[in-house]
Amino acid sequence: MKSSTRPRPYNFAVRTAVLTWVCVSVATAVACAAVVMYDAVQYHRVASWELTVVALAVFSLRFALSQWDKITDADVLHRLRLVNGPCGAGDLARHLGRRRGPVHLSLRRLSQAGLVIPVDSVDGVVRYTCF
């Protein structure tokens, strides 16, 4: 690994701000959906504002999840650049403190974007490297 593995302070501040916004967006989306469902069950009718709230909640949740995917992609790419050799999804997940599934999906997205390339397969585990 390269010597500088510490995240820079501004990266930490930006990541913290984005993660806070993602958490608030998810909480807002869940709260709006709960209010709409309560109102629909309580009064047995669907109003146009309820559909608008549901649509906004779905949009907010989808946007928050896409931001979370971008953060995961950036973390995976940064860690892969720090490693001197090829690395699999399990090793990257262990270093990042995350589960293997999201890291594997992130590697697939980065591979499709052309930022990482699959190098070899060891015991059925594909290992990736970056340029």
C-alpha positions, 0 to 999 in steps of 0.5 A: 500500500502507498504511504498516505492512506489517511483521508484528507480533512475536506474529504471527511467533512464533505463525506459527513455532510453528504451522509447526513443529508442522505440520512435526513432524506431517507428519514423524510421519505419514510416519515412521509410514506408513513403519514400518507399510509396512515391518512389513507387507512384512516379516511379511506380515500386518496387525495392528490396531495397524498400522491404528490407526497408519495412521489416526492418521498420515492424521488428523495429515497431514490436520489439518496440511494444514488448518492450513497452508491457514488460515495461507495464507488469513490471509496472503493476506487480510492482504496483500489488505487492505494493497493499495489496489486489486484484485489477482490471485493472481499478484501476491499470490503474488509478494508472499508468496513463494509459488506461484500455485496455493495462493494461487488456492485460498486466494482461492477459499476466501475468496471462498466465505466472503464475505471477498473479492470478485472485482472484474474480470477483466483478460486472463482473470485475476480480480482480487479485493478485500476489504471 
